[in-house]
Amino acid sequence: MVTLEHYLVLSALLFALGIAGVMLRRNLIVILMSLELMMNAVNLSFVAFSRYLGSIEGQIFVLFVMVVAAAEVAVGLAIAVAVFKQRGTININDISLLKW
Amino acid sequence: MIPVPEINLGGVLPALILGVAGLLATLLGLFVRKGAATVGAIIGFTAVLIALAANAPLRFMNTPAFSGMIVLDTFSWFFNLLILLSVGLTILISMKYLTDQGLDLYEYFAILLFSSVGMMFMVSGTHLLMIFVGLETLSIGVYVLTGVLPKSSKASEASLKYLLLGSFSSALFLYGAALLYGASGSLSLAGLAKYFQSGSVSTMGLIGMGLLLVGFSFKVAAVPFHMWTPDVYDGAPSPITGFMSVGVKAAAFAAFLRVFFECFGSAQVTWSHILWILAVLTMILGNLAALVQSNIKRMLAYSSIAHAGYILIGMVAGTAMGAAGILYYLLAYIFTNLGAFAVVTMVGRKGEANISIDDYRGLGKSHPALALAMSIFLFSLAGIPPTAGFIGKFTIFGAAIASGYIWLVIIGVLTSAASVFYYFRVVMKMYMEAPEVEPESLKFSPSMALALTLTVMVVLYIGIFPTTYLNLATESVKSLF
């Protein structure tokens, strides 16, 4: 029997994996993928809660999150292309002109 | 038969006008060969003026609209006004900036307008979905604007860092919203407020609240969620930096205030402790780091972090007086900081070559008016009477004392005394030192002159006669309490 807790634990794990990816990976594309993973982990929670509570609101939210995540990744990839054209690398350790 | 909910387009007219103007600017930009940026700027500025008029009736309203997704009240009116003022001034400053850089970007103004539409929905949203969509509309626009300079590798790096950390914080915000939804079964602020008033708040609900707090702290650049601020403010085009430091901050604080006072009001004891710590860290780190900067944009970035700390004091105070202080502070801050960034844009010249504090040497002699304006803005940032910044700090500190947060105010006063040092360093350079080589004289453009005159006059005027504006702020926060 798959209960609400299973979904929530899976979602929390995926979210943590996403955070770890953003923090530890150095490749820009992988970081963007990890951000997507975080958003989708949240989507999973929303859908699970929506089913559990019997309310449609959570599922509507998920549709909006998907739209926003797509827009964000489009801008992110555009910026990645611009950065790659200027420096020939997408390793974020090499992108460090601005330091305090 | 599906019932059609009532649609109140009149209430969102200011946002609609800006949105349509943005589309118009994008379309016309395709057909105008040369001077497309000027066309975009004119359309944008006209739209801001019309939207200011369309915003006026909101002041006397207090009605939910679009099935309770947004609310039209005095609070929304006040913040719409702040947003429109900051967009209008940014457009004026940007015209000069783009001419100086030799760029003909009409998209610049279109994106600026779109992101202010996002801000307007964010400040009037009463549903976490609306606040999230508003937040993202504004953020994505600002990510693009940060990297809008095509040849600058600094700008693209800044925009990359902003995007990564911005989406990271949005994801945390979202997770918070999901947990709150699971705990309370509702995403509207009214539903959440009912849940928090019921007294039996689950751990999941509290974690959700904490994650929302982190998300908002990222957007207002509170320590320890401030890491992106100096880099992004440094790399972005100067007028956009000004816009980010006032417009984005005002919109984020508006949603922060609305969410935390309206729906977590009954859990205030819990979150005001956390905000106390954040405020202290923000004030101390912001001011200390600003002391050692040699780049004026970075100095202003740390100063803007410090100002977020002062504004947080008003939230910790947790009273109507504190919230009114925040509103007045933001009003004063918009004019002061945009004015300062207008001067930075002027002095920066082509390619932002002169953004070191040393480039301000001798400005008092070569451009007395510009140096005087900069001094007034810096005085106001430091909180010295008779400028607007003084009244703002005074009101917020007063509210905190009234609520019994004496230590917080002592730290606030001490750190703002320390801030006088780095603001005055720039004034000293302008009046007491001479440049090594006499630089070419700066050329004013009419739009820039208008922006500078307006900001100087308002900073002094609302600093000397603050009563009307303080009353307006007090009237605007009534709907939150």
Interface residues (C-beta under 8 A of the other chain):
Chain A: L8 F15 G18 V22 L28 I31 L35 M38 M39 A41 V42 S45 F46 F49 Y52 L53 S55 E57 G58 I60 F61 F64 V65 V68 A71 E72 V75 G76 I79 A80 A82 V83 Q86 R87 I92 I95 S96 L97 L98 K99 W100
Chain B: L128 L129 F132 V133 E136 I140 Y143 V144 G147 S153 K154 S156 E157 A158 S159 L160 K161 L163 L164 S167 F168 S170 A171 L174 Y175 A177 A178 L179 Y181 G182 G185 S186 L187 P230 D231 D234 G235 A289 R298
